[in-house]
């Protein structure tokens, strides 16, 4: 049997058993699959697209597809992915009971995207710090590092 992509392992728990702790990416994908119109809520460029997390490329693809085809239904979206390795996981997400109404689903989607953007900034900050420690930071990167450090809340600085 083919193994599910890493980002969607554990989705079987969404339908029952103990409550699953979904990742931000999985939450955003699930909400988007069930409500493709949510893609219109965010404008490109999508900062989180640079995040090195499993599932982010699929999330970016889903958002692009849903924005390109605003009337896309869940069924049409699933049909678009038929035959791809993500298909089974997306079908499970489409059927998952997310226990949210339209407005709270919108808020949860936008909140997940916002948190992914925060993680992207942290990832970039970590990358720049590593380059600084290695002594390979350019002047432009040094300025970017200063800016990222200045924008980071004091209670979250390492």
LINJO-V307102 format. One record per backbone hydrogen bond with DSSP energy under -0.5 kcal/mol. NH is the residue of the N-H (numbers start at 0). CO is the residue of the C=O. Records with the same first field share a line. If there is no record, write none. Layout:
NH = CO / CO
This chain:
7 = 4
8 = 4 / 5
10 = 7
12 = 9
13 = 10
14 = 11
15 = 12
21 = 19
26 = 22
27 = 23
28 = 24
29 = 25
30 = 26
31 = 27
32 = 28
33 = 29
34 = 30
37 = 34
38 = 35
39 = 36
40 = 37
41 = 38
46 = 44
48 = 45
49 = 46
50 = 47
52 = 50
55 = 52
58 = 54
59 = 55
60 = 56
61 = 57
62 = 58
63 = 59
64 = 60
65 = 61
66 = 62
67 = 63
68 = 64
71 = 68
76 = 72
77 = 73
78 = 74
79 = 75
80 = 76
81 = 78
83 = 80
86 = 83
89 = 85
90 = 86
91 = 87
92 = 88
93 = 89
94 = 90
95 = 91
97 = 95
104 = 100
105 = 101
106 = 102
107 = 103
108 = 104
109 = 105
110 = 106
111 = 107
112 = 108
113 = 109
114 = 110
115 = 111
116 = 112
117 = 113
118 = 114
119 = 115
120 = 116
121 = 117
122 = 118
123 = 119
124 = 120
125 = 121
126 = 122
127 = 123
128 = 124
129 = 125
130 = 126
131 = 127
132 = 128
133 = 129
134 = 130 / 131
135 = 130
141 = 137
142 = 138
143 = 139
144 = 140
145 = 141
146 = 142
147 = 143
148 = 144
149 = 145
150 = 146
151 = 147
155 = 152
156 = 153
